Amino acid sequence: MSEPAAQSAAAPSPFPAIADYAFLSNCHTGALVAPDGSVDWLCVPRFDSPSVFAALLDRQAGSFRLAPFGAIVPNSRTYEPGTNTLVTTWNTRGGWVVVRDALTMGPRTGEDRVTPYTRPPADDGADHMLVRTVQCIEGQVEIELYCEPVFEYGRTSAAWTLSGDDGRSADAVAGDQKIRLQSSIRLGIEGDSVRGRHTLSTGEEMYCSLSWADGLVSPVTIDDANARMTATTRFWRTWIGRARIPDHRWRSLIMRSALVIKGLTYLPTGATVAALTTSLPETPGGERNWDYRYSWMRDSTFTLQALHWLNLDWEANEFMEFVADLKPNDDGALQIMYGIDGRRDLTESTRDDLSGYAGARPVRIGNGAFDQRQNDVFGAVLGSILLHTRRSQRLPRRLWPIVQSQAECAARVWHEPDQGIWEARGAPQHYVSSKLMSWVALDRAARLAEIRGAPDLTKKWQAIANEIRADILDRGLTEKGVLRQHYDTDALDASTLLAGIVGFLPANDERLRNSVLAIADNLSEQGFVLRYRTEETDDGLSGKEGTFLICSFWLVSALTIIGEVQRARDLMERLLRIASPLGLYAEEFDVDTGRHLGNFPQAFTHLALIEAASRIVYSERLEEFT
Ligand SMILES: OC[C@H]1O[C@H](O[C@H]2O[C@H](CO)[C@@H](O)[C@H](O)[C@H]2O)[C@H](O)[C@@H](O)[C@@H]1O
């Protein structure tokens, strides 16, 4: 089957294609860098803070460009291997330069400590600055710097003042927010922006940095800037060095996915955001635009499970502490999502003054799904607590009350309709995947009770798990023996692929096989999977979606489970071919245009890639030995 042309030639748009952005992170916040060297998305100090640069959502909402003067298309872009540092090589008529961009982090010791350095308070590794270095490797190249922040999602322009007496530093203030631009070249203020130009010759280097931590600490020499880059490289490589990544041809994409997931993790609490952005559209020009800068119980627990495949267990400790501190609803149930600091109120509002990405409106801040009832959440949490307990060989005392309360919630509500795993904004339904995950909740709770030495609870919860199982098998299958979307429809839904992945049905069960193959054959476009057909589903929204990438990777896992390994491998290869040029994925993929759609980069997609790849690799290794 021929591949949809990735990033096909679309009508010219001032907005770069979503998949053409590079992702930077310091595990507090992240940035997106366009191919022309413009930082078009940055919220400081945290992922969920208001933006400083939001040209991603409106070309007037702030950007920060550093690139050869007049040049738009770089020669190459790549990551420094094993890191989230972007390396862009430019070739102009004058010569060659290499630009390095990073949100710097990592302890500075010994030779790295070049100038007196004061750690920001609450030191946990991040410098809270964006550092950009340029090295001329041949010839003479004029570099242009253009920094125009517009605070609070494009609402407040910057009032700049030069802060040093050498013209190399400028400060901007907007309300409580202060930033400092520092450089090795002279800077000039022009209205709301700061500009600079400088010609570099072979061997020469320059840097600029934007900092926002209290005290506005900045590198004051190129050596200091380079030292921060070195420490950042070391931070990422030390982290990824702990991973057990298969020695396989997919190795680099698996590693990139792990680095993205870690980059979407908020270091102070261990919570992960679902994606870096808000409101990148799922339908071009449409209304399916959501704010993903929050921690979903479902997304976060699936994330941990993916990291476990790579032996990266440490993140789970952090997240479990985060979960243990969360405040549940009055009925004892955890919310389906929280702020990365555990905040409960994520009330949604729209920003009608922003154009939206390529005209897709509204731009949403906050997420109205935060107080929805989604009954899969209990299974997601209890599934990851069991996994964590097995891997760490202990059930932390703080988690036992959560096991009890979430199991009891699942037991109380599993038979009620809900909004489902896709957070449909239509009428509540008896979604099969919510029932599946309720079964997971009680089944895992029963096992945890066994580990805890509470046989009465084991018996009680296992009995309820059996009841849920019987209900699903009675009401959740069509006449053809295929798992349906919800009890009142025969429509398909890709979330039922979870039946094999969570072990609800054994690998050799006909009903599982029928369901997986039905989705592969009838819920896909050019082999890539839709989560459901919007024309068959009342999700309360207008517009058609692209294929959903987590579902496509789930299909790879499910095909592997039912023994269709060659088919799984073929799909996997196709999915890997549509990765962005830097190995990143958004939430959805439009097979007709070859474009990535939705928020970016999206943890869901990357975590499912890791699991799918791991399952195939393990099955191949098994084949080698049998
Ligand atoms: O389709 C409507 C819903 O879309 C978003 O939810 C999706 O993203 C979540 C975060 O990754 C994921 O947990 C969920 O399963 C997805 O359906 C959006 O956040 C919702 O507000 C919206 O109703």
The ligand as a Gaussian input file, in Angstrom:
#p B3LYP/6-31G(d) Opt

LIG

0 1
 O      -13.280000      14.343000      21.609000
 C      -13.730000      15.151000      22.607000
 C      -12.741000      15.261000      23.750000
 O      -11.427000      15.322000      23.249000
 C      -10.413000      15.494000      24.190000
 O      -10.172000      14.269000      24.847000
 C       -9.185000      13.488000      24.251000
 O       -7.947000      13.796000      24.832000
 C       -7.730000      13.366000      26.167000
 C       -6.323000      13.760000      26.523000
 O       -5.389000      13.086000      25.747000
 C       -7.908000      11.864000      26.271000
 O       -7.771000      11.456000      27.613000
 C       -9.300000      11.508000      25.758000
 O       -9.393000      10.104000      25.766000
 C       -9.471000      12.029000      24.346000
 O      -10.771000      11.776000      23.878000
 C      -10.711000      16.673000      25.117000
 O       -9.768000      16.762000      26.174000
 C      -12.079000      16.643000      25.685000
 O      -12.343000      17.820000      26.410000
 C      -13.070000      16.514000      24.548000
 O      -14.365000      16.442000      25.050000

